[in-house]
Amino acid sequence: MIKVIRGNPESIRKHWDEIYLNNSNLSAYQSYDFLNNTGIGKLDKKPWRTIGLKKIYFVQYYGDKPTCIASLLYKLFNKKADIYIQGAFTSAGYLDFIYNDDWGYNSFSTMMQGIEAEFVKDRINTTIHFDRINQRSKLQCFIEKYFHIDKHSFKRNDCVSIAVPNEYEEYWKILSKSTRQSIRTQLNKLNKRNKLWKFVVNIDETPDSLNNIYLEIYCKRIISRMNIGHRNSSHSVMKLLLLKILFAFKKNNPMTLALKENENYFSAHYEIDGKVASFCEGLICNDNRIVIPRLAIDEQYKEFGPGIL
């Protein structure tokens, strides 16, 4: 049986959390907290694409127990429906349904028929957009089989995964020779300049003042790629004004709020002389993977390689 829920999914939160916690293949981007906080999402480029989007949830039951939740967004226009997995209009790295570990192809097929029937009943031409599906997700092979898609038809992008051993010595050994040399070079440079440095890790919560520092560095890094403020004073003023606008925009961005309010929040930063020189922030997954949607360096410290350190 498939139940359709429109609007607030609070009634299924308990089941959502149970399914999510029992499937280590899902990422933190599929947690209730993340998707509830990001909502429809917001785009930096072409923000009008989110206009008219609505949320809809398809809950699949085996007996009286939910086995899969398809958290979707849709937009109707001239008897045409575009359907997206929720998170499509955020910078989430992975999109997926929320399903039990033993969820199979037959169940997926039934779910897809239920989704299609919901829109086809009103004679609506439906397009379902599958984007950012992780290779380890069950959706990938199910989509290929259900829609008869040749696997070479997918647009593929590399997803970087870094295995971190329990001991630092083990981690150091798996780094390439050039990376180890680069780290030693940067540390020697810091020590010769009598710079004080340290690495800080924050779990669960970060002070607002530190969040603001992270966000300002992140915004400065975005602006630096625009090549503004290098020629004369008027460009410097423009750069400062743009920083204030971008900071205000990003501070209220759903991704910023979702990271800040998520109980599985993680952040780390590198300090030089008491100032944040680089940072990363993200979410901790069920299997202790960390997904990192945001990271940046403060360019005034770039000679010391704070990114690699």
Secondary structure by P-SEA (a helix, b strand, c coil): cbbbbccccccaaaaaaaaaaacccccccccaaaaaaacccccccccccccbbbbbbbbbbccccccccccccccccccbbbbbccccccccccccccccccccaaaaaaaaaaaaaaccccccbbbbbbcccccccaaaaaaaaaacccccccbbbbbbbbbbcccaaaaaaaccaaaaaaaaaaaaaaaaaccccbbbbbcccccaaaaaaaaaaaaaaaaaaaccccccaaaaaaaaaaaaaaaaaaaacaaaaaaaacccbbbbbcccccccccbbbbbbccccbbbbccccccccccccccccc
